[in-house]
Amino acid sequence: MMKFTRSAAPKCLKKYKQWGREYTRKRPSKFYWHRYQNRSVHEIVLAELESLTANHCSFCDGYPLGAQSRQTIEHFRPKSKYPRLAYVWQNLFLSCDVCQNAKGENYDKKLLKPDAIGYAFNRYFKIKAKTGEIVINLAASPDDQERAKITLEMYDLNSTVRKSSRIKQLQLKYMFKYRKRGIANDDLDNLAYRFLFI
Ligand SMILES: [Zn+2]
């Protein structure tokens, strides 16, 4: 999970309160997006979120979304439990379908948020280079450690396939090192799992 800074809410969501109330009242079986100036709000929001994370999943940092995993908009606080927040900009995150399916309708108020003030990967996590596992930073406070644990579990960040794809990415890191070439910020955004390189 890489830190990102959230921009101001896009204009297309200006009716978020009204839409949230309506959604709470109707509770349709399927969630729907509205239209804004003849454009799909889903498309506009997706493009905005994409630019915030450079098309990386907000939670596992998988990249590029749309190639191996589907690009989805995740409701951080699930819309089944918090229907009024269904169109609130701060509640919307770009996510891969693997993270979205793992989390499902679960939520915990201790879950880490990549755009939160004070969030940094190294504050909460470390990487085990041999296994590709993301582990809890044991130097963190007990509360931070608990938050890290909940986050790892809720997004299933240490599944076998995820660990092995991080090992592959670490090989790339060592190749860069071997060539004595640092990774510029622009290059970083073209890589999956950017936290391995910071
Ligand atoms: Zn993901």
Boltz pocket constraint, residues with backbone or C-beta under 6 A from the ligand:
constraints:
  - pocket:
      binder: B
      contacts: [[A, 57], [A, 58], [A, 59], [A, 60], [A, 61], [A, 62], [A, 95], [A, 96], [A, 97], [A, 98], [A, 99], [A, 100]]
      max_distance: 6.0
